[in-house]
Amino acid sequence: VRAFGVQSNHLLSLFTEGGTELDDKKTARDAGVVPGMLLVLRQSTVKGGV
Amino acid sequence: VSTVRLPWAVLDGSFGQLRECGAGRAECVLYRCASLDEPDLLTRAVHPGHRAGYGGYEVDSAWVTQFFLDLRRARETVRVQVHTHPGEAGHSWTDDQFYLVSAAGFLSLVIPGFAAGPAGLGGTALVRMQPDGTWAPGDPEETFRVE
């Protein structure tokens, strides 16, 4: 998280280009991450309300 | 803190979109974007795929991922999250936790009354993300320069 200059937040997750959220209990290898793969670091859920 | 330039067309279009989608009975959300080369000039408002009701909204997860990929390709960034509340404007606990962008300087603007009032900054509530990830209140009139 620090490497990307974003604020630390327990709700952040990594997603594949296809929109699949990586399981943070798995290692990168077990999650299917390979060198050169594009991942999106984003909030797991985006919502709002009163 | 730098001033963010907000073209009238983006402001007015935002109100139109929020009113049309929410139809006076549901919250709505959109994201005001800027080029990475000129981040203090808002250029467009993007209306996400989402579902909403009287007291809240949730953005489609697949839409968020694709949106971030599109922003990367276009060299754009989201500077401001804008959403409506049914009554008075304010940043709720849910708003504090489940925003779109985790970056210092990110702005979140709440518009009261489902944006049924005149397009402008009156009655809105603004917060700005701090370097430690917390939110601090901001003054919409001082933060945005409508032009």
N, CA and C atoms of all chains as a GROMACS GRO file, in nm:
protein
  591
    1VAL      N    1   0.083  -0.120   0.000
    1VAL     CA    2   0.000   0.000   0.000
    1VAL      C    3   0.086   0.125   0.000
    2ARG      N    4   0.194   0.122   0.081
    2ARG     CA    5   0.283   0.238   0.089
    2ARG      C    6   0.350   0.264  -0.046
    3ALA      N    7   0.382   0.156  -0.119
    3ALA     CA    8   0.451   0.169  -0.247
    3ALA      C    9   0.367   0.246  -0.349
    4PHE      N   10   0.235   0.237  -0.337
    4PHE     CA   11   0.147   0.303  -0.433
    4PHE      C   12   0.106   0.442  -0.386
    5GLY      N   13   0.150   0.483  -0.268
    5GLY     CA   14   0.119   0.617  -0.219
    5GLY      C   15  -0.027   0.634  -0.181
    6VAL      N   16  -0.094   0.525  -0.149
    6VAL     CA   17  -0.234   0.536  -0.108
    6VAL      C   18  -0.245   0.521   0.043
    7GLN      N   19  -0.358   0.562   0.095
    7GLN     CA   20  -0.377   0.560   0.239
    7GLN      C   21  -0.406   0.417   0.285
    8SER      N   22  -0.345   0.379   0.395
    8SER     CA   23  -0.365   0.245   0.448
    8SER      C   24  -0.512   0.226   0.484
    9ASN      N   25  -0.567   0.117   0.439
    9ASN     CA   26  -0.710   0.096   0.460
    9ASN      C   27  -0.736  -0.054   0.453
   10HIS      N   28  -0.796  -0.108   0.557
   10HIS     CA   29  -0.818  -0.252   0.559
   10HIS      C   30  -0.920  -0.297   0.457
   11LEU      N   31  -0.988  -0.202   0.393
   11LEU     CA   32  -1.088  -0.239   0.294
   11LEU      C   33  -1.031  -0.248   0.153
   12LEU      N   34  -0.902  -0.222   0.136
   12LEU     CA   35  -0.840  -0.229   0.004
   12LEU      C   36  -0.812  -0.374  -0.034
   13SER      N   37  -0.834  -0.404  -0.162
   13SER     CA   38  -0.808  -0.538  -0.214
   13SER      C   39  -0.748  -0.526  -0.353
   14LEU      N   40  -0.686  -0.636  -0.396
   14LEU     CA   41  -0.634  -0.643  -0.532
   14LEU      C   42  -0.734  -0.718  -0.620
   15PHE      N   43  -0.754  -0.666  -0.741
   15PHE     CA   44  -0.846  -0.727  -0.837
   15PHE      C   45  -0.772  -0.753  -0.968
   16THR      N   46  -0.811  -0.858  -1.036
   16THR     CA   47  -0.757  -0.883  -1.170
   16THR      C   48  -0.826  -0.791  -1.270
   17GLU      N   49  -0.771  -0.784  -1.391
   17GLU     CA   50  -0.835  -0.705  -1.496
   17GLU      C   51  -0.976  -0.754  -1.525
   18GLY      N   52  -0.999  -0.881  -1.502
   18GLY     CA   53  -1.132  -0.937  -1.525
   18GLY      C   54  -1.230  -0.911  -1.412
   19GLY      N   55  -1.181  -0.845  -1.304
   19GLY     CA   56  -1.270  -0.807  -1.196
   19GLY      C   57  -1.276  -0.905  -1.081
   20THR      N   58  -1.190  -1.007  -1.082
   20THR     CA   59  -1.191  -1.104  -0.973
   20THR      C   60  -1.106  -1.053  -0.856
   21GLU      N   61  -1.163  -1.054  -0.737
   21GLU     CA   62  -1.092  -1.010  -0.617
   21GLU      C   63  -1.000  -1.121  -0.569
   22LEU      N   64  -0.873  -1.088  -0.546
   22LEU     CA   65  -0.779  -1.189  -0.499
   22LEU      C   66  -0.804  -1.218  -0.351
   23ASP      N   67  -0.791  -1.344  -0.316
   23ASP     CA   68  -0.810  -1.387  -0.178
   23ASP      C   69  -0.683  -1.352  -0.100
   24ASP      N   70  -0.695  -1.261  -0.003
   24ASP     CA   71  -0.574  -1.215   0.067
   24ASP      C   72  -0.522  -1.317   0.167
   25LYS      N   73  -0.591  -1.431   0.178
   25LYS     CA   74  -0.538  -1.538   0.263
   25LYS      C   75  -0.444  -1.629   0.185
   26LYS      N   76  -0.442  -1.612   0.054
   26LYS     CA   77  -0.356  -1.695  -0.030
   26LYS      C   78  -0.226  -1.624  -0.063
   27THR      N   79  -0.124  -1.701  -0.096
   27THR     CA   80  -0.002  -1.641  -0.146
   27THR      C   81  -0.028  -1.591  -0.288
   28ALA      N   82   0.060  -1.503  -0.337
   28ALA     CA   83   0.044  -1.453  -0.473
   28ALA      C   84   0.045  -1.568  -0.573
   29ARG      N   85   0.135  -1.664  -0.550
   29ARG     CA   86   0.143  -1.778  -0.642
   29ARG      C   87   0.012  -1.858  -0.642
   30ASP      N   88  -0.039  -1.886  -0.521
   30ASP     CA   89  -0.163  -1.964  -0.512
   30ASP      C   90  -0.283  -1.887  -0.567
   31ALA      N   91  -0.274  -1.756  -0.564
   31ALA     CA   92  -0.384  -1.675  -0.618
   31ALA      C   93  -0.376  -1.663  -0.769
   32GLY      N   94  -0.269  -1.717  -0.828
   32GLY     CA   95  -0.256  -1.714  -0.973
   32GLY      C   96  -0.187  -1.592  -1.028
   33VAL      N   97  -0.119  -1.517  -0.939
   33VAL     CA   98  -0.050  -1.396  -0.985
   33VAL      C   99   0.082  -1.435  -1.050
   34VAL      N  100   0.106  -1.381  -1.169
   34VAL     CA  101   0.230  -1.409  -1.241
   34VAL      C  102   0.298  -1.277  -1.276
   35PRO      N  103   0.429  -1.280  -1.298
   35PRO     CA  104   0.501  -1.157  -1.334
   35PRO      C  105   0.439  -1.090  -1.457
   36GLY      N  106   0.426  -0.958  -1.451
   36GLY     CA  107   0.371  -0.883  -1.563
   36GLY      C  108   0.219  -0.869  -1.560
   37MET      N  109   0.156  -0.935  -1.467
   37MET     CA  110   0.010  -0.930  -1.457
   37MET      C  111  -0.035  -0.794  -1.406
   38LEU      N  112  -0.136  -0.738  -1.468
   38LEU     CA  113  -0.190  -0.608  -1.424
   38LEU      C  114  -0.298  -0.632  -1.318
   39LEU      N  115  -0.276  -0.570  -1.201
   39LEU     CA  116  -0.374  -0.582  -1.093
   39LEU      C  117  -0.423  -0.443  -1.054
   40VAL      N  118  -0.544  -0.436  -1.006
   40VAL     CA  119  -0.602  -0.309  -0.963
   40VAL      C  120  -0.615  -0.311  -0.811
   41LEU      N  121  -0.555  -0.211  -0.746
   41LEU     CA  122  -0.567  -0.196  -0.602
   41LEU      C  123  -0.680  -0.096  -0.576
   42ARG      N  124  -0.786  -0.143  -0.514
   42ARG     CA  125  -0.904  -0.057  -0.496
   42ARG      C  126  -0.984  -0.102  -0.373
   43GLN      N  127  -1.076  -0.017  -0.337
   43GLN     CA  128  -1.167  -0.051  -0.229
   43GLN      C  129  -1.246  -0.176  -0.267
   44SER      N  130  -1.261  -0.266  -0.173
   44SER     CA  131  -1.336  -0.388  -0.201
   44SER      C  132  -1.484  -0.358  -0.226
   45THR      N  133  -1.536  -0.263  -0.152
   45THR     CA  134  -1.676  -0.223  -0.167
   45THR      C  135  -1.682  -0.071  -0.174
   46VAL      N  136  -1.761  -0.019  -0.267
   46VAL     CA  137  -1.779   0.125  -0.279
   46VAL      C  138  -1.928   0.154  -0.262
   47LYS      N  139  -1.959   0.224  -0.154
   47LYS     CA  140  -2.099   0.256  -0.130
   47LYS      C  141  -2.109   0.379  -0.040
   48GLY      N  142  -2.228   0.428  -0.020
   48GLY     CA  143  -2.250   0.543   0.066
   48GLY      C  144  -2.393   0.546   0.112
   49GLY      N  145  -2.419   0.640   0.199
   49GLY     CA  146  -2.556   0.651   0.246
   49GLY      C  147  -2.566   0.723   0.377
   50VAL      N  148  -2.687   0.755   0.414
   50VAL     CA  149  -2.706   0.832   0.537
   50VAL      C  150  -2.687   0.742   0.659
   51VAL      N  151  -0.358   2.440   0.026
   51VAL     CA  152  -0.457   2.359  -0.045
   51VAL      C  153  -0.495   2.430  -0.175
   52SER      N  154  -0.480   2.360  -0.287
   52SER     CA  155  -0.505   2.424  -0.415
   52SER      C  156  -0.656   2.429  -0.444
   53THR      N  157  -0.694   2.526  -0.526
   53THR     CA  158  -0.832   2.539  -0.570
   53THR      C  159  -0.855   2.447  -0.688
   54VAL      N  160  -0.971   2.384  -0.690
   54VAL     CA  161  -1.007   2.295  -0.800
   54VAL      C  162  -1.105   2.369  -0.891
   55ARG      N  163  -1.070   2.378  -1.020
   55ARG     CA  164  -1.154   2.450  -1.116
   55ARG      C  165  -1.270   2.359  -1.160
   56LEU      N  166  -1.390   2.414  -1.148
   56LEU     CA  167  -1.511   2.337  -1.179
   56LEU      C  168  -1.590   2.410  -1.287
   57PRO      N  169  -1.581   2.366  -1.411
   57PRO     CA  170  -1.657   2.430  -1.518
   57PRO      C  171  -1.808   2.421  -1.490
   58TRP      N  172  -1.880   2.529  -1.523
   58TRP     CA  173  -2.024   2.532  -1.498
   58TRP      C  174  -2.093   2.414  -1.566
   59ALA      N  175  -2.048   2.378  -1.685
   59ALA     CA  176  -2.114   2.269  -1.758
   59ALA      C  177  -2.103   2.136  -1.680
   60VAL      N  178  -1.989   2.115  -1.614
   60VAL     CA  179  -1.972   1.992  -1.535
   60VAL      C  180  -2.060   1.998  -1.411
   61LEU      N  181  -2.066   2.114  -1.347
   61LEU     CA  182  -2.150   2.131  -1.228
   61LEU      C  183  -2.297   2.112  -1.263
   62ASP      N  184  -2.343   2.182  -1.364
   62ASP     CA  185  -2.484   2.177  -1.403
   62ASP      C  186  -2.521   2.036  -1.453
   63GLY      N  187  -2.432   1.977  -1.531
   63GLY     CA  188  -2.458   1.842  -1.580
   63GLY      C  189  -2.465   1.741  -1.468
   64SER      N  190  -2.384   1.762  -1.365
   64SER     CA  191  -2.386   1.672  -1.249
   64SER      C  192  -2.523   1.675  -1.182
   65PHE      N  193  -2.575   1.794  -1.161
   65PHE     CA  194  -2.707   1.806  -1.097
   65PHE      C  195  -2.814   1.739  -1.182
   66GLY      N  196  -2.807   1.760  -1.312
   66GLY     CA  197  -2.904   1.698  -1.401
   66GLY      C  198  -2.900   1.547  -1.391
   67GLN      N  199  -2.780   1.492  -1.389
   67GLN     CA  200  -2.764   1.347  -1.382
   67GLN      C  201  -2.813   1.292  -1.248
   68LEU      N  202  -2.778   1.360  -1.140
   68LEU     CA  203  -2.818   1.314  -1.006
   68LEU      C  204  -2.969   1.319  -0.989
   69ARG      N  205  -3.031   1.426  -1.043
   69ARG     CA  206  -3.177   1.439  -1.032
   69ARG      C  207  -3.248   1.334  -1.116
   70GLU      N  208  -3.198   1.314  -1.238
   70GLU     CA  209  -3.265   1.220  -1.329
   70GLU      C  210  -3.257   1.077  -1.275
   71CYS      N  211  -3.139   1.039  -1.226
   71CYS     CA  212  -3.121   0.902  -1.178
   71CYS      C  213  -3.195   0.880  -1.047
   72GLY      N  214  -3.181   0.973  -0.955
   72GLY     CA  215  -3.242   0.956  -0.823
   72GLY      C  216  -3.391   0.980  -0.822
   73ALA      N  217  -3.438   1.061  -0.916
   73ALA     CA  218  -3.581   1.088  -0.933
   73ALA      C  219  -3.651   1.128  -0.803
   74GLY      N  220  -3.576   1.196  -0.716
   74GLY     CA  221  -3.636   1.245  -0.592
   74GLY      C  222  -3.666   1.139  -0.489
   75ARG      N  223  -3.623   1.015  -0.515
   75ARG     CA  224  -3.654   0.909  -0.418
   75ARG      C  225  -3.536   0.816  -0.391
   76ALA      N  226  -3.420   0.840  -0.451
   76ALA     CA  227  -3.304   0.754  -0.428
   76ALA      C  228  -3.176   0.837  -0.436
   77GLU      N  229  -3.079   0.794  -0.358
   77GLU     CA  230  -2.948   0.858  -0.367
   77GLU      C  231  -2.885   0.827  -0.503
   78CYS      N  232  -2.787   0.905  -0.540
   78CYS     CA  233  -2.713   0.881  -0.664
   78CYS      C  234  -2.570   0.929  -0.642
   79VAL      N  235  -2.479   0.881  -0.725
   79VAL     CA  236  -2.337   0.913  -0.710
   79VAL      C  237  -2.276   0.934  -0.847
   80LEU      N  238  -2.174   1.018  -0.852
   80LEU     CA  239  -2.093   1.031  -0.973
   80LEU      C  240  -1.953   1.075  -0.934
   81TYR      N  241  -1.862   1.065  -1.032
   81TYR     CA  242  -1.722   1.094  -1.006
   81TYR      C  243  -1.672   1.201  -1.103
   82ARG      N  244  -1.618   1.308  -1.048
   82ARG     CA  245  -1.564   1.415  -1.132
   82ARG      C  246  -1.416   1.388  -1.154
   83CYS      N  247  -1.379   1.388  -1.281
   83CYS     CA  248  -1.244   1.346  -1.323
   83CYS      C  249  -1.163   1.464  -1.373
   84ALA      N  250  -1.031   1.443  -1.376
   84ALA     CA  251  -0.938   1.541  -1.431
   84ALA      C  252  -0.825   1.465  -1.500
   85SER      N  253  -0.758   1.533  -1.589
   85SER     CA  254  -0.640   1.476  -1.653
   85SER      C  255  -0.525   1.473  -1.553
   86LEU      N  256  -0.441   1.371  -1.562
   86LEU     CA  257  -0.322   1.368  -1.475
   86LEU      C  258  -0.230   1.485  -1.504
   87ASP      N  259  -0.237   1.538  -1.627
   87ASP     CA  260  -0.152   1.651  -1.664
   87ASP      C  261  -0.203   1.783  -1.607
   88GLU      N  262  -0.332   1.788  -1.573
   88GLU     CA  263  -0.391   1.910  -1.518
   88GLU      C  264  -0.495   1.870  -1.412
   89PRO      N  265  -0.448   1.816  -1.299
   89PRO     CA  266  -0.541   1.756  -1.202
   89PRO      C  267  -0.632   1.854  -1.130
   90ASP      N  268  -0.604   1.982  -1.140
   90ASP     CA  269  -0.690   2.079  -1.072
   90ASP      C  270  -0.798   2.137  -1.162
   91LEU      N  271  -0.815   2.078  -1.280
   91LEU     CA  272  -0.924   2.119  -1.369
   91LEU      C  273  -1.015   1.998  -1.393
   92LEU      N  274  -1.135   2.006  -1.338
   92LEU     CA  275  -1.231   1.897  -1.357
   92LEU      C  276  -1.284   1.903  -1.499
   93THR      N  277  -1.285   1.789  -1.566
   93THR     CA  278  -1.323   1.789  -1.708
   93THR      C  279  -1.454   1.719  -1.736
   94ARG      N  280  -1.490   1.623  -1.652
   94ARG     CA  281  -1.614   1.550  -1.679
   94ARG      C  282  -1.661   1.481  -1.552
   95ALA      N  283  -1.789   1.445  -1.554
   95ALA     CA  284  -1.847   1.368  -1.444
   95ALA      C  285  -1.892   1.234  -1.500
   96VAL      N  286  -1.854   1.127  -1.430
   96VAL     CA  287  -1.886   0.992  -1.475
   96VAL      C  288  -1.990   0.931  -1.380
   97HIS      N  289  -2.093   0.878  -1.439
   97HIS     CA  290  -2.204   0.819  -1.363
   97HIS      C  291  -2.184   0.668  -1.359
   98PRO      N  292  -2.158   0.612  -1.241
   98PRO     CA  293  -2.125   0.468  -1.235
   98PRO      C  294  -2.247   0.377  -1.240
   99GLY      N  295  -2.222   0.253  -1.278
   99GLY     CA  296  -2.324   0.152  -1.260
   99GLY      C  297  -2.344   0.129  -1.112
  100HIS      N  298  -2.464   0.141  -1.064
  100HIS     CA  299  -2.488   0.127  -0.921
  100HIS      C  300  -2.634   0.094  -0.895
  101ARG      N  301  -2.661   0.052  -0.772
  101ARG     CA  302  -2.800   0.040  -0.728
  101ARG      C  303  -2.816   0.130  -0.606
  102ALA      N  304  -2.936   0.180  -0.589
  102ALA     CA  305  -2.956   0.280  -0.483
  102ALA      C  306  -3.099   0.277  -0.432
  103GLY      N  307  -3.114   0.330  -0.314
  103GLY     CA  308  -3.246   0.347  -0.254
  103GLY      C  309  -3.252   0.480  -0.184
  104TYR      N  310  -3.353   0.498  -0.102
  104TYR     CA  311  -3.375   0.627  -0.035
  104TYR      C  312  -3.254   0.668   0.050
  105GLY      N  313  -3.192   0.572   0.118
  105GLY     CA  314  -3.086   0.609   0.213
  105GLY      C  315  -2.949   0.557   0.179
  106GLY      N  316  -2.923   0.518   0.054
  106GLY     CA  317  -2.789   0.470   0.023
  106GLY      C  318  -2.773   0.422  -0.120
  107TYR      N  319  -2.648   0.395  -0.156
  107TYR     CA  320  -2.616   0.344  -0.289
  107TYR      C  321  -2.499   0.248  -0.276
  108GLU      N  322  -2.482   0.162  -0.375
  108GLU     CA  323  -2.364   0.076  -0.384
  108GLU      C  324  -2.324   0.065  -0.530
  109VAL      N  325  -2.196   0.089  -0.557
  109VAL     CA  326  -2.147   0.086  -0.695
  109VAL      C  327  -2.113  -0.057  -0.734
  110ASP      N  328  -2.145  -0.091  -0.856
  110ASP     CA  329  -2.119  -0.225  -0.909
  110ASP      C  330  -1.968  -0.253  -0.908
  111SER      N  331  -1.929  -0.364  -0.847
  111SER     CA  332  -1.787  -0.394  -0.830
  111SER      C  333  -1.713  -0.408  -0.963
  112ALA      N  334  -1.772  -0.476  -1.058
  112ALA     CA  335  -1.706  -0.493  -1.188
  112ALA      C  336  -1.689  -0.357  -1.257
  113TRP      N  337  -1.786  -0.269  -1.237
  113TRP     CA  338  -1.777  -0.135  -1.296
  113TRP      C  339  -1.655  -0.062  -1.238
  114VAL      N  340  -1.633  -0.072  -1.108
  114VAL     CA  341  -1.521   0.000  -1.043
  114VAL      C  342  -1.388  -0.045  -1.104
  115THR      N  343  -1.370  -0.175  -1.116
  115THR     CA  344  -1.244  -0.225  -1.171
  115THR      C  345  -1.224  -0.174  -1.314
  116GLN      N  346  -1.328  -0.186  -1.396
  116GLN     CA  347  -1.314  -0.140  -1.535
  116GLN      C  348  -1.289   0.010  -1.542
  117PHE      N  349  -1.353   0.085  -1.454
  117PHE     CA  350  -1.336   0.230  -1.450
  117PHE      C  351  -1.190   0.266  -1.421
  118PHE      N  352  -1.130   0.199  -1.324
  118PHE     CA  353  -0.990   0.228  -1.291
  118PHE      C  354  -0.898   0.193  -1.408
  119LEU      N  355  -0.928   0.085  -1.478
  119LEU     CA  356  -0.848   0.050  -1.595
  119LEU      C  357  -0.864   0.155  -1.705
  120ASP      N  358  -0.987   0.204  -1.724
  120ASP     CA  359  -1.013   0.307  -1.826
  120ASP      C  360  -0.940   0.437  -1.790
  121LEU      N  361  -0.941   0.473  -1.661
  121LEU     CA  362  -0.872   0.595  -1.617
  121LEU      C  363  -0.722   0.583  -1.644
  122ARG      N  364  -0.668   0.466  -1.619
  122ARG     CA  365  -0.524   0.444  -1.641
  122ARG      C  366  -0.490   0.463  -1.788
  123ARG      N  367  -0.572   0.405  -1.874
  123ARG     CA  368  -0.548   0.417  -2.019
  123ARG      C  369  -0.558   0.562  -2.064
  124ALA      N  370  -0.655   0.635  -2.009
  124ALA     CA  371  -0.680   0.773  -2.052
  124ALA      C  372  -0.595   0.875  -1.979
  125ARG      N  373  -0.511   0.829  -1.885
  125ARG     CA  374  -0.429   0.917  -1.802
  125ARG      C  375  -0.517   1.022  -1.730
  126GLU      N  376  -0.621   0.970  -1.666
  126GLU     CA  377  -0.711   1.055  -1.588
  126GLU      C  378  -0.713   1.009  -1.443
  127THR      N  379  -0.766   1.097  -1.358
  127THR     CA  380  -0.781   1.063  -1.218
  127THR      C  381  -0.917   1.112  -1.170
  128VAL      N  382  -0.968   1.052  -1.064
  128VAL     CA  383  -1.090   1.102  -1.001
  128VAL      C  384  -1.049   1.195  -0.888
  129ARG      N  385  -1.092   1.320  -0.896
  129ARG     CA  386  -1.061   1.415  -0.789
  129ARG      C  387  -1.172   1.424  -0.687
  130VAL      N  388  -1.298   1.407  -0.734
  130VAL     CA  389  -1.411   1.432  -0.644
  130VAL      C  390  -1.518   1.324  -0.658
  131GLN      N  391  -1.557   1.269  -0.546
  131GLN     CA  392  -1.676   1.183  -0.541
  131GLN      C  393  -1.793   1.272  -0.501
  132VAL      N  394  -1.902   1.261  -0.574
  132VAL     CA  395  -2.020   1.343  -0.547
  132VAL      C  396  -2.140   1.251  -0.528
  133HIS      N  397  -2.210   1.267  -0.417
  133HIS     CA  398  -2.333   1.189  -0.404
  133HIS      C  399  -2.438   1.268  -0.328
  134THR      N  400  -2.561   1.221  -0.341
  134THR     CA  401  -2.673   1.291  -0.279
  134THR      C  402  -2.717   1.222  -0.151
  135HIS      N  403  -2.779   1.302  -0.068
  135HIS     CA  404  -2.850   1.251   0.050
  135HIS      C  405  -2.994   1.297   0.040
  136PRO      N  406  -3.086   1.227   0.105
  136PRO     CA  407  -3.226   1.269   0.097
  136PRO      C  408  -3.254   1.400   0.170
  137GLY      N  409  -3.188   1.418   0.285
  137GLY     CA  410  -3.210   1.539   0.363
  137GLY      C  411  -3.088   1.629   0.358
  138GLU      N  412  -3.044   1.672   0.477
  138GLU     CA  413  -2.927   1.760   0.484
  138GLU      C  414  -2.801   1.686   0.438
  139ALA      N  415  -2.704   1.763   0.391
  139ALA     CA  416  -2.578   1.704   0.349
  139ALA      C  417  -2.487   1.680   0.468
  140GLY      N  418  -2.416   1.568   0.463
  140GLY     CA  419  -2.318   1.537   0.566
  140GLY      C  420  -2.248   1.408   0.528
  141HIS      N  421  -2.127   1.389   0.579
  141HIS     CA  422  -2.052   1.268   0.545
  141HIS      C  423  -2.077   1.165   0.653
  142SER      N  424  -2.148   1.060   0.618
  142SER     CA  425  -2.188   0.959   0.716
  142SER      C  426  -2.074   0.861   0.743
  143TRP      N  427  -2.094   0.774   0.841
  143TRP     CA  428  -1.995   0.669   0.870
  143TRP      C  429  -1.972   0.584   0.746
  144THR      N  430  -2.079   0.546   0.678
  144THR     CA  431  -2.066   0.465   0.556
  144THR      C  432  -1.987   0.542   0.450
  145ASP      N  433  -2.016   0.670   0.434
  145ASP     CA  434  -1.941   0.752   0.338
  145ASP      C  435  -1.792   0.756   0.373
  146ASP      N  436  -1.764   0.763   0.504
  146ASP     CA  437  -1.624   0.769   0.549
  146ASP      C  438  -1.547   0.641   0.516
  147GLN      N  439  -1.615   0.528   0.516
  147GLN     CA  440  -1.549   0.399   0.503
  147GLN      C  441  -1.538   0.346   0.361
  148PHE      N  442  -1.642   0.372   0.279
  148PHE     CA  443  -1.655   0.299   0.152
  148PHE      C  444  -1.647   0.390   0.029
  149TYR      N  445  -1.562   0.491   0.035
  149TYR     CA  446  -1.539   0.586  -0.075
  149TYR      C  447  -1.462   0.518  -0.189
  150LEU      N  448  -1.446   0.592  -0.299
  150LEU     CA  449  -1.383   0.531  -0.416
  150LEU      C  450  -1.231   0.529  -0.412
  151VAL      N  451  -1.170   0.640  -0.370
  151VAL     CA  452  -1.025   0.655  -0.386
  151VAL      C  453  -0.956   0.675  -0.251
  152SER      N  454  -0.850   0.599  -0.226
  152SER     CA  455  -0.772   0.612  -0.102
  152SER      C  456  -0.647   0.692  -0.130
  153ALA      N  457  -0.658   0.822  -0.133
  153ALA     CA  458  -0.541   0.907  -0.159
  153ALA      C  459  -0.559   1.042  -0.091
  154ALA      N  460  -0.452   1.092  -0.035
  154ALA     CA  461  -0.456   1.224   0.028
  154ALA      C  462  -0.501   1.327  -0.076
  155GLY      N  463  -0.592   1.415  -0.034
  155GLY     CA  464  -0.641   1.519  -0.123
  155GLY      C  465  -0.770   1.481  -0.195
  156PHE      N  466  -0.807   1.354  -0.188
  156PHE     CA  467  -0.933   1.312  -0.251
  156PHE      C  468  -1.049   1.384  -0.183
  157LEU      N  469  -1.142   1.432  -0.264
  157LEU     CA  470  -1.253   1.511  -0.213
  157LEU      C  471  -1.384   1.433  -0.222
  158SER      N  472  -1.469   1.450  -0.124
  158SER     CA  473  -1.601   1.388  -0.126
  158SER      C  474  -1.704   1.494  -0.093
  159LEU      N  475  -1.795   1.515  -0.187
  159LEU     CA  476  -1.895   1.622  -0.176
  159LEU      C  477  -2.034   1.558  -0.165
  160VAL      N  478  -2.110   1.602  -0.066
  160VAL     CA  479  -2.246   1.551  -0.048
  160VAL      C  480  -2.344   1.664  -0.077
  161ILE      N  481  -2.444   1.633  -0.160
  161ILE     CA  482  -2.545   1.731  -0.200
  161ILE      C  483  -2.677   1.697  -0.131
  162PRO      N  484  -2.742   1.796  -0.069
  162PRO     CA  485  -2.865   1.766   0.005
  162PRO      C  486  -2.987   1.749  -0.087
  163GLY      N  487  -3.093   1.693  -0.029
  163GLY     CA  488  -3.224   1.691  -0.094
  163GLY      C  489  -3.226   1.628  -0.232
  164PHE      N  490  -3.150   1.520  -0.250
  164PHE     CA  491  -3.145   1.451  -0.380
  164PHE      C  492  -3.110   1.546  -0.495
  165ALA      N  493  -3.038   1.654  -0.466
  165ALA     CA  494  -2.993   1.751  -0.567
  165ALA      C  495  -3.111   1.819  -0.637
  166ALA      N  496  -3.223   1.827  -0.566
  166ALA     CA  497  -3.341   1.889  -0.627
  166ALA      C  498  -3.332   2.041  -0.630
  167GLY      N  499  -3.243   2.098  -0.550
  167GLY     CA  500  -3.229   2.243  -0.547
  167GLY      C  501  -3.150   2.293  -0.667
  168PRO      N  502  -3.128   2.424  -0.671
  168PRO     CA  503  -3.054   2.481  -0.784
  168PRO      C  504  -2.910   2.431  -0.788
  169ALA      N  505  -2.857   2.414  -0.908
  169ALA     CA  506  -2.718   2.368  -0.923
  169ALA      C  507  -2.625   2.469  -0.861
  170GLY      N  508  -2.536   2.421  -0.774
  170GLY     CA  509  -2.443   2.510  -0.708
  170GLY      C  510  -2.381   2.440  -0.589
  171LEU      N  511  -2.315   2.515  -0.507
  171LEU     CA  512  -2.246   2.459  -0.391
  171LEU      C  513  -2.320   2.484  -0.260
  172GLY      N  514  -2.429   2.558  -0.266
  172GLY     CA  515  -2.505   2.591  -0.146
  172GLY      C  516  -2.559   2.468  -0.076
  173GLY      N  517  -2.538   2.460   0.053
  173GLY     CA  518  -2.591   2.350   0.133
  173GLY      C  519  -2.513   2.220   0.123
  174THR      N  520  -2.409   2.218   0.042
  174THR     CA  521  -2.331   2.095   0.026
  174THR      C  522  -2.234   2.078   0.143
  175ALA      N  523  -2.189   1.954   0.162
  175ALA     CA  524  -2.089   1.924   0.264
  175ALA      C  525  -1.968   1.862   0.194
  176LEU      N  526  -1.850   1.911   0.231
  176LEU     CA  527  -1.727   1.864   0.165
  176LEU      C  528  -1.628   1.813   0.270
  177VAL      N  529  -1.564   1.701   0.239
  177VAL     CA  530  -1.452   1.654   0.320
  177VAL      C  531  -1.335   1.622   0.228
  178ARG      N  532  -1.215   1.629   0.285
  178ARG     CA  533  -1.092   1.604   0.210
  178ARG      C  534  -1.011   1.499   0.285
  179MET      N  535  -0.962   1.398   0.211
  179MET     CA  536  -0.882   1.295   0.276
  179MET      C  537  -0.745   1.350   0.314
  180GLN      N  538  -0.706   1.321   0.438
  180GLN     CA  539  -0.577   1.365   0.490
  180GLN      C  540  -0.469   1.260   0.465
  181PRO      N  541  -0.342   1.297   0.481
  181PRO     CA  542  -0.233   1.200   0.458
  181PRO      C  543  -0.243   1.074   0.543
  182ASP      N  544  -0.309   1.082   0.660
  182ASP     CA  545  -0.322   0.963   0.744
  182ASP      C  546  -0.448   0.882   0.714
  183GLY      N  547  -0.521   0.921   0.609
  183GLY     CA  548  -0.639   0.846   0.570
  183GLY      C  549  -0.767   0.889   0.637
  184THR      N  550  -0.759   0.987   0.727
  184THR     CA  551  -0.881   1.038   0.790
  184THR      C  552  -0.938   1.150   0.703
  185TRP      N  553  -1.060   1.190   0.736
  185TRP     CA  554  -1.127   1.296   0.661
  185TRP      C  555  -1.127   1.425   0.742
  186ALA      N  556  -1.110   1.536   0.674
  186ALA     CA  557  -1.120   1.667   0.738
  186ALA      C  558  -1.224   1.750   0.663
  187PRO      N  559  -1.303   1.829   0.736
  187PRO     CA  560  -1.402   1.912   0.668
  187PRO      C  561  -1.336   2.014   0.577
  188GLY      N  562  -1.404   2.047   0.468
  188GLY     CA  563  -1.354   2.148   0.377
  188GLY      C  564  -1.466   2.247   0.346
  189ASP      N  565  -1.427   2.361   0.291
  189ASP     CA  566  -1.524   2.463   0.253
  189ASP      C  567  -1.545   2.453   0.101
  190PRO      N  568  -1.663   2.411   0.058
  190PRO     CA  569  -1.685   2.397  -0.087
  190PRO      C  570  -1.658   2.525  -0.164
  191GLU      N  571  -1.700   2.638  -0.107
  191GLU     CA  572  -1.684   2.765  -0.178
  191GLU      C  573  -1.537   2.803  -0.194
  192GLU      N  574  -1.454   2.762  -0.099
  192GLU     CA  575  -1.311   2.792  -0.110
  192GLU      C  576  -1.236   2.688  -0.192
  193THR      N  577  -1.287   2.566  -0.194
  193THR     CA  578  -1.218   2.457  -0.262
  193THR      C  579  -1.242   2.458  -0.412
  194PHE      N  580  -1.366   2.489  -0.451
  194PHE     CA  581  -1.401   2.486  -0.594
  194PHE      C  582  -1.413   2.627  -0.649
  195ARG      N  583  -1.359   2.649  -0.768
  195ARG     CA  584  -1.382   2.775  -0.839
  195ARG      C  585  -1.466   2.744  -0.961
  196VAL      N  586  -1.593   2.782  -0.952
  196VAL     CA  587  -1.685   2.755  -1.063
  196VAL      C  588  -1.656   2.858  -1.173
  197GLU      N  589  -1.640   2.806  -1.295
  197GLU     CA  590  -1.606   2.898  -1.406
  197GLU      C  591  -1.678   2.860  -1.534
   0.00000   0.00000   0.00000
